[in-house]
Amino acid sequence: MSPADTLRLLLLSSLWGFSFIFMRVAAPEFGAVSLILLRMTLGALLLAPLLAKPEYLRLLRQNLGPLLVLGLTTSALPYTLLALATMRLEAGFTSLINAATPIATALIGATFFATPILRQQILGLTLALIGVAVLSGGRLDFSAGGDGWFILSALAATLCYGFGGNYSRTHLSHLPSRVLAAGSCAAAAVMLLVPGLLLWPEAPVSDTAWGAALGLAALSTAAALLLYFKLLGSAGATAASTVTMLVPVSALAWGFLLLGESISLQVLVGMVVTLLGTGIATGVVRLRRKKPLM
């Protein structure tokens, strides 16, 4: 990977890591649904100039249905679920749960999209699940005031990502990245419009929350998507996938520095095990020659 791509990777991990900080600050005041409506609407507006050419608009119209599915499963639902999780859970903790996305992607791919699971992935998925169990140990309390439902919300977001990633690879791989990015953002904004407005906060929102919401849309959505697709094109999928391991580290660091979130030994152990499993499952950490199990 070139020095320029390395810088892109580090910047991207920081921007996506910051998304958990932004949500942690803004979600309590906006509410999860209204915040993500704002995120996707502003993101779509910022990405709209990428579709200025007639051929991109034609592709958008021809693939409207699949883009709606993509927008629902990779943006509207998972972003809302993660925003809901950050209303209770620390930003760094939520990002570590979200690092289990490759687990969901592999399992859903094998179950619904006939994607083979490799031996190396089995080990990686097992380790990542153990890491999530370590992270959640002692916090799966589903009584009033407990964290259990918020942890499940973050885990449900990974299932959405897992389905959306497999669906995009199967049905939308022929589309340019700009159409995928801008189209899915716009689709998510449309789907969230009515519930987001109905749930819009009645109390005035602070300048800090507005700043976090704008940063979430401009930096962690529009700019990050453009940076990701640039990295994907220049460095390849394997290199780009390493961002999955860097985002939680970034979110933990920013949460500690900016929000005063504590980093316990349990979180550190869970992070190491989860990210090691993720690295093995995605092929970033290679062991032996891979043989398909099914």
C-alpha positions, 0 to 999 in steps of 0.5 A, spaced: 500 500 500 502 506 498 504 512 503 498 516 500 493 510 501 496 509 508 494 516 509 487 515 506 486 509 511 488 512 517 484 518 515 478 514 514 478 510 520 478 516 524 472 519 520 468 513 521 471 512 528 468 519 530 461 517 527 460 514 534 463 520 538 458 524 534 452 520 535 454 519 542 453 527 543 447 528 538 443 522 539 440 524 546 438 530 544 435 529 537 433 522 538 436 516 534 431 516 528 431 524 527 438 524 527 439 519 522 434 523 517 439 529 518 445 525 517 442 521 510 439 528 508 445 532 508 449 526 506 445 525 500 445 533 498 453 533 499 453 527 494 448 529 489 453 533 485 457 526 483 450 524 479 450 530 475 452 526 468 446 523 465 448 516 465 449 516 472 442 519 473 439 513 468 443 508 472 439 511 478 432 510 475 434 503 472 436 501 479 431 504 484 428 498 487 435 495 489 438 502 491 432 502 496 433 495 499 441 497 499 439 504 503 434 501 508 439 495 510 446 499 509 444 506 512 437 507 514 436 501 519 443 500 521 445 507 523 438 508 527 440 502 531 447 504 532 444 511 534 439 508 539 445 504 542 449 510 543 444 513 547 446 508 553 453 505 551 459 508 550 462 510 543 468 506 543 464 500 546 459 501 541 464 501 535 467 494 538 460 491 537 460 494 530 466 491 529 463 484 529 460 486 522 464 481 518 461 475 522 454 477 520 456 478 513 459 471 512 454 468 516 448 471 512 452 470 506 453 462 507 445 462 509 442 466 504 447 468 498 451 461 497 457 464 499 462 459 501 465 459 508 473 458 509 476 454 514 480 460 516 473 464 517 471 459 522 476 460 526 476 468 525 468 468 526 469 464 533 474 468 536 470 474 534 464 472 537 468 470 544 471 477 543 463 480 543 462 475 549 467 478 553 465 485 551 458 484 553 459 480 559 456 483 565 452 488 561 447 484 558 441 486 563 435 487 560 431 490 566 429 497 566 435 501 566 440 495 563 444 495 557 442 489 554 437 492 549 442 497 547 447 492 546 442 487 542 441 494 538 448 494 536 448 487 534 442 488 530 446 493 526 451 488 524 446 483 521 443 489 517 450 491 514 451 483 513 445 483 509 446 489 505 453 488 503 452 481 500 446 484 497 450 489 494 455 484 491 450 480 488 445 485 485 449 491 485 456 490 483 455 493 476 454 500 478 459 505 479 461 507 487 458 514 486 451 511 484 451 506 490 454 512 495 449 517 493 443 513 491 443 509 498 444 515 502 438 519 498 434 512 499 435 512 506 433 519 507 426 518 503 425 512 508 426 516 514 423 522 512 416 521 515 418 518 522 424 522 522 419 528 522 414 525 526 419 524 532 423 531 531 425 533 538 420 538 541 425 541 545 431 546 542 437 542 540 443 545 543 449 548 538 453 542 540 448 537 538 447 541 532 455 541 530 455 533 532 450 532 527 453 536 521 459 533 523 456 526 522 453 528 515 459 532 512 465 528 515 463 521 517 458 520 511 459 524 505 467 525 506 468 518 509 464 514 503 468 518 498 474 517 501 473 509 502 471 508 495 477 512 493 481 507 497 477 501 494 479 503 487 487 504 488 488 499 494 483 494 493 478 490 497 483 487 502 487 493 504 480 497 504 477 492 509 483 493 514 479 499 516 474 495 520 480 493 525 482 501 525 475 504 526 474 501 534 481 503 536 479 510 533 473 511 536 476 508 543 481 513 543 477 519 541 472 517 546 477 517 551 480 524 549 474 527 548 468 524 552 472 522 558 470 514 557 474 509 561 477 504 558 477 498 562 481 491 562 475 487 560 474 492 554 481 492 552 481 484 552 475 484 548 477 489 543 484 484 542 480 478 541 474 481 537 479 485 532 484 478 532 478 474 530 475 480 525 482 480 522 482 472 521 475 472 518 477 478 513 483 475 511 487 481 513 491 476 518 492 470 514 494 463 517 494 457 512 491 455 505 484 456 505 479 450 504 471 451 503 467 448 508 460 449 505 
